[in-house]
Amino acid sequence: MAKSPFSRALRTVVAAGATAMITLLPAPAAAQAGPGPLPSPGRLSADLGVPTVDRLAADLGLPGAPAPASAPRRPDCGVERCVALTFDDGPERATTMPLLDTLERKNARASFFVIGRKIAGNEDVLRRMTRLGMDVENHTWDHPDLRRLPADAVTAQIRRTTDAITRTTGVAPRYVRPPYGSWTPGVTPTAGLEPALWEVDTRDWESLDTARVVRAALAGARPGAVILMHDVHPSTVAAVPAIIDGLRERGLTPVSLRDLRGVAPRPAAAPGPAPLPGVPSPEALSAEMRAAATPPRLPEVDLPGVLLPTGSA
Ligand code: NI
């Protein structure tokens, strides 16, 4: 039976592959001299001009892909004067993507408090956040007033969103921001996350005015402050370049909330042995211990034990 053109092509490809494999085998002289150290997969990959699995995963934005070298470095907020940029209510492709362009261009990091039900169809937006070194956090499934819900419904709102974020990005959220800042400490469930409010409310949803958003953000910015904005308004997205520049002119470093609270594991300073899976690095452990010793900051409240809504977070 005659071979089809397809099977001839297949044989050619297999033969080419076999030739490539043979060229990887040590030359006879090298074999006589002893096995010698094996090249690392990364080295082998570089020699062959083939991207590593990690590199491919990062390029494709797959969950769990490592942050590329282009991601902003994690600052040391024990030394630098840090201000956290936080954006709520996305992802919204039309506005969130241009904002990510700005953050990438400015080499700045921020935290995104996303609404769970908006993730479907925007998975690539979330993966781009993670790839650029942004932190993706929890803003509930569909933005209810949590103080009006029974405890089990609150837990379901947070858990469902945590699962969607983790499934999409490969990184679990650490913080939950209650919609409208509506939260009763010690009563409202957190489903294992830390509550995250803010110090500076730009009220960007109200003014929808770029110049006002810039002024509000810079007027309230001081070391340790968390700035609240919403990545669903073009007027806010347009304000971010001037906010980042203005903070830096004031000697402040725009960071994510994890950076600010010192809970982000820092990359090792020098190349060392690969970390064992599931074993935290000494840096991560010390950051965790510092975080445990520092209670989360909460804004002042008008009623004892109750945080009142102060914006459209
Ligand atoms: Ni909100």
Residues whose N, C-alpha, C, O or C-beta is under 5 A from the ligand:
A	BS01	NI	D88 D89 P179 S312 A313
